[in-house]
């Protein structure tokens, strides 16, 4: 058995370790709900979920520098060139962007609290520490240290951050149990946020320090050509990241204004299950990202096509199976995780989810390839259009149809834009190579 594992291609080893990590994350997140919901109460738990939805936004602190650096490392490995100067320059940019992110947090936390969390303002005012500002700062630090995972993936060492991430989530879960059992009434939400973020900051921060330890002594040595190259490529990834988050990560912000806290709690639990399945395929794509880049730059386009079809088939079968099983065990999920909530979740939610996630997989799979070869313009254009459609539809439809409206808004935006443009551009690019 050990020989089979050691003889696997490196990107599959990374994928397996990522699957294990995703499994641990999904399990701890779901089981934690059983303890957090009674401890926080429905309203505070809804606020906690909305605050955690800022995680991906705070990960944009580097504005694409980490992804740009990952692609440069993949290219330089093929060409056998030294990539350390790019790591040094990336570190300089990251320090600058982190400082800007902290300043923006101080400027924006009050508007965020007043606009997005207006329905929960009285609850937030009971906290002795501003939970919105503290959460933003902690989540920014999580986003910054996780830049190192992209570099480890580019170096085909993704198993290391995957293992440390698994350990971090286990520690987080144990820390949450300690907090819940103390039954302390002050700053409940912030305490749980700290439990969630601090282990990641410390453990993944170790990798960040290891990657950039040689860059500290070079902090004041400016290489304008490398900075220009990194900025030019990073802006594309950063801009694309913003538009994608407007599609993927606006749901909780919209629900905070259009539906009740029970709707948010129910939506969160089933999305955690579905997104855990999507994440399994996502781990495969993340591990394959540098492989796509290296195959493409070495002219092996047929191998890229085979891998794209294989990952797509696997993803659709996996997600469809998970959503069907979730429907079959819906009663058990409610009794185990949502025992205090009486909620009628129809089969329509699950049907819409199957269609939505199947279409999203087409986009995600081919978009991963396009990003790995730095073909960003088409992605930025169509995702920007899709984001506008998605936000408008989610807001309007969720007022009328609740959480089904959220899924329906996502689904329609993909049908109109994302489902066909990424595959079309990918095959056009592969054909011309």
Order of alpha helices (4+ residues) and beta strands (2+ residues): alpha-alpha-alpha-alpha-alpha-alpha-alpha-alpha-alpha-alpha-alpha-alpha-alpha-alpha-alpha-alpha-alpha-alpha-alpha-alpha
